[in-house]
Amino acid sequence: MQIIVVGAGVIGLASAMALLEAGHAHVTIVAESFDDTTSHVAGAIWRPFALSKNSSTASIDRWGHATMLWLTKLMEMHGTDAVGIQRTEGREYHDEPSVAHPYWAHSVDGFRFLTREEAQSKGALYGCAYTTLMVHPGKLLPWMRVHIERLGGRFEQRHVASLDDLQCDVIVNCTGMGAKTLVGDTSVYPVRGQTIKVTNPAVTQFCMHEVNHVYTYILPRPGGEVVIGGTVQAHNYSTSCNQADIDAILGRAIKLNPAVAESKIVGTKAGLRPQTATGVVLRPDPRRTRRVGTPFIEAVPKKYSNGFRVPSYDLCTDSCCTSPQCLQFRRLRR
């Protein structure tokens, strides 16, 4: 069985890994770019974020917890230097109360709610503290590519104008925003995120702040880098860096943590998080291409990961390894 994964962000790479580890020997990742994806712009922190109000928290919780276990396993087996994953503690601040206990709290360590005084010290009313995993995409994504190659996976760098151009038995569509034009999915829209990458070893704790619908985050990566954001701008298609956004983000971040003022700016990036009104899109999509008689399955894990702010690995296992063709293949192998 020939399987093609379209897209090389974290969802595409994780999908290919899930398939190869499930015993599918012929897996190819096709993408226009392997070094400039939305995942490369991510912070990235394990924490469900930027989800549609219609998202299923039960599914997100299951996918997220499995992804937390997977990331932890990678870190413990291969080390932070190799895969760019480390445990980091920090705090969140909000102006609206959380639920009695967030559904994802059991996946992190040391979760507690902040006192009113602690929250008010940062201009908020509520908040929480916990330890989670921070991921450096610039380390993890290359490691995943090497691992996929060792498992027998292949890579092809080219533009895919139509799924009809792909010669295979199963397609896994991990194109994110690209699905809007590739498969005509009009439900997909962008949520623009602006980030600033700095170096500052003195910043060791993460901070996420949401007051009056203004988002600010400070995310220390392994190795002394810090990603500062951000924006959550729905239906904004611009990937150009906006100086007004940059100045506002830095100003807010310095108020939250004065040490940020001593940072050295390395670069700025803007990325488009793929979003839909119905939440995470995960479905087998049986259809035929224009080549009569050629069956395709399109699994569509179309979602925003922000590098792992929304869980990914178990979602990929669900989508890739439970499609009818793949299940039939596994039964034949047994």
C-alpha positions, 0 to 999 in steps of 0.5 A, spaced: 500 500 500 502 506 497 501 512 502 502 519 501 502 524 507 501 532 504 504 537 508 510 537 512 508 541 519 508 537 525 501 534 523 504 531 517 511 528 520 507 525 526 502 522 521 508 519 517 511 516 524 504 513 526 503 510 519 510 507 519 510 505 526 504 501 525 507 497 520 506 501 513 512 500 509 511 505 503 510 512 506 512 518 502 511 525 505 510 530 499 511 538 501 512 544 498 517 546 504 520 542 509 523 548 513 518 554 513 511 551 516 506 554 521 510 549 526 516 552 525 513 559 527 510 556 534 513 557 541 511 552 543 508 549 549 504 543 550 497 547 552 490 546 548 489 553 545 486 557 540 480 552 539 473 553 536 468 553 541 465 547 538 471 543 539 470 536 543 474 537 550 473 529 550 477 528 544 482 534 545 483 531 552 484 524 550 489 526 544 492 531 548 494 527 554 497 521 549 501 527 546 504 529 553 506 522 554 509 521 547 513 528 548 515 526 555 518 519 552 522 522 547 525 527 552 527 522 556 529 517 551 533 522 547 534 528 551 533 535 551 539 537 546 537 532 541 529 533 541 528 540 543 523 538 549 524 540 556 519 541 562 518 548 564 514 551 570 510 558 569 503 561 570 497 564 566 493 570 567 486 571 565 480 576 566 475 571 566 474 565 571 476 558 569 472 552 570 472 548 576 478 544 574 480 545 566 480 538 563 487 538 561 490 539 568 491 532 569 496 532 564 501 537 567 504 537 573 503 541 580 497 545 577 494 550 582 489 556 581 493 563 583 490 567 589 487 573 587 493 577 590 497 573 585 493 574 579 492 582 580 499 583 581 499 582 573 493 586 572 488 580 572 483 577 576 484 569 575 490 565 574 493 558 574 500 555 575 503 548 573 509 545 569 508 543 562 513 541 556 516 546 552 518 544 545 523 547 540 520 546 533 527 547 530 530 541 534 524 537 534 522 537 527 529 535 524 529 530 529 522 527 526 525 527 519 531 523 521 527 518 524 522 517 519 527 516 514 530 511 519 523 508 519 523 507 511 519 513 510 521 518 503 520 525 502 519 529 496 519 536 495 514 539 490 508 543 489 501 539 489 496 543 485 491 537 486 490 531 489 489 528 482 496 528 481 498 523 487 499 516 485 497 512 491 492 508 495 491 513 501 492 520 502 493 524 508 491 531 508 495 535 513 496 541 509 492 546 514 491 552 510 493 549 504 486 545 504 482 551 502 485 551 495 487 544 495 481 541 496 476 547 496 475 547 503 471 553 505 470 552 512 478 553 513 480 560 515 486 563 518 488 566 525 494 570 524 499 569 530 505 574 530 511 572 534 518 575 536 524 570 537 529 573 542 535 570 546 535 571 554 537 565 558 535 569 564 527 568 562 526 561 565 519 561 566 513 561 561 507 566 562 501 567 558 496 573 559 489 574 556 486 580 559 480 584 555 481 579 549 489 581 548 493 575 548 501 576 551 505 570 552 513 569 554 515 562 552 522 560 554 525 554 549 530 549 550 537 553 549 536 560 551 531 562 546 525 565 548 519 566 543 514 572 545 507 573 542 502 574 540 496 576 536 490 572 535 487 575 529 482 571 525 481 572 518 487 575 517 491 572 511 498 577 512 504 573 513 508 580 513 511 582 520 507 588 523 511 593 526 505 596 530 504 588 533 511 587 534 512 594 539 505 592 542 507 585 544 514 587 546 511 593 551 506 588 554 511 582 555 516 587 559 510 589 563 509 582 565 517 580 566 521 586 566 527 581 564 525 581 557 527 588 556 534 586 556 533 581 551 536 581 544 532 580 538 533 574 533 528 575 528 520 576 527 515 571 524 508 571 522 504 565 521 497 563 520 494 558 524 488 554 520 482 554 524 474 552 522 468 554 526 467 546 528 473 545 531 478 540 529 477 536 523 478 529 523 475 525 518 476 519 513 473 522 506 472 516 501 472 519 494 474 518 487 479 522 483 478 524 476 482 518 474 476 513 474 477 507 478 482 509 483 480 509 490 482 515 495 482 516 502 483 523 505 484 523 512 484 530 514 487 532 521 486 539 519 488 544 526 492 549 529 498 546 533 502 552 535 507 546 535 503 542 540 499 547 543 493 543 541 495 536 541 497 532 535 501 525 535 494 521 538 490 525 533 495 523 527 494 515 530 487 516 530 486 519 523 491 515 519 491 508 522 483 507 523 482 509 516 478 503 512 484 502 507 489 502 513 485 497 517 484 492 512 492 492 510 493 491 518 488 485 518 492 482 512 498 483 515 496 479 521 
